[in-house]
Amino acid sequence: MPRSLKKGPIVDEKLVLRLSKIEPGKVVKTWSRWSHVTPVMVGHTIGVHNGKEHVPVKIVENMVGHKLGEFASTRKFIRHGGKMQKELEQKRQEAERTANKAASTTKK
């Protein structure tokens, strides 16, 4: 559930203080995934902790109002393996080959 507008955004004050002291090119590490992105942060690169490492996130205008944690995924997706995945990949490669052949025959 989103935070009430009358309460305002939650921002880590220490993070904003560090960003004001540093130039925009350097990465500032933070563990506060709950902090909202404010207009002051635009242009800076923030290293957001995902539980294992700090993921560098370049802040742009579209991110204002969202939380920092939204841009650093905490889960690593490993594709589904096994026989089904191999069959799907073979079908995809075969479809690409037929598309390439069709494209090459139309060029001639």
C-alpha positions, 0 to 999 in steps of 0.5 A, spaced: 500 500 500 502 506 498 504 512 503 499 517 504 500 523 500 499 528 507 505 524 510 510 526 505 516 522 502 521 518 506 528 520 505 534 518 509 537 525 511 544 522 511 544 520 504 541 527 502 547 530 506 552 526 503 549 527 496 550 535 497 557 534 499 559 530 493 560 531 485 555 527 481 560 523 478 561 519 484 557 513 487 554 514 494 553 507 497 546 506 501 543 501 505 536 505 505 532 502 500 526 505 503 528 512 501 524 516 496 527 519 490 527 526 490 529 532 485 535 533 489 538 526 487 537 527 480 544 526 476 547 522 482 549 515 482 547 511 488 549 504 490 543 501 492 544 495 496 540 489 494 542 484 500 549 482 497 552 488 493 551 495 491 548 496 485 549 502 481 543 506 480 543 513 475 538 517 478 534 520 472 527 525 472 523 519 471 525 516 478 522 521 482 517 519 487 519 512 487 523 508 492 531 506 491 529 499 492 525 498 486 531 499 482 535 494 485 532 487 484 534 482 490 532 476 487 537 473 481 533 469 476 536 463 473 532 461 467 528 454 468 533 449 465 532 441 463 529 438 457 523 443 456 528 449 456 532 446 451 526 444 446 524 451 447 531 454 445 531 449 439 524 451 436 526 459 437 533 457 433 529 454 428 524 459 427 530 464 426 533 460 421 527 460 417 526 467 418 533 468 415 532 464 409 526 467 407 529 474 408 535 472 404 531 469 398 527 475 398 533 479 397 536 475 391 
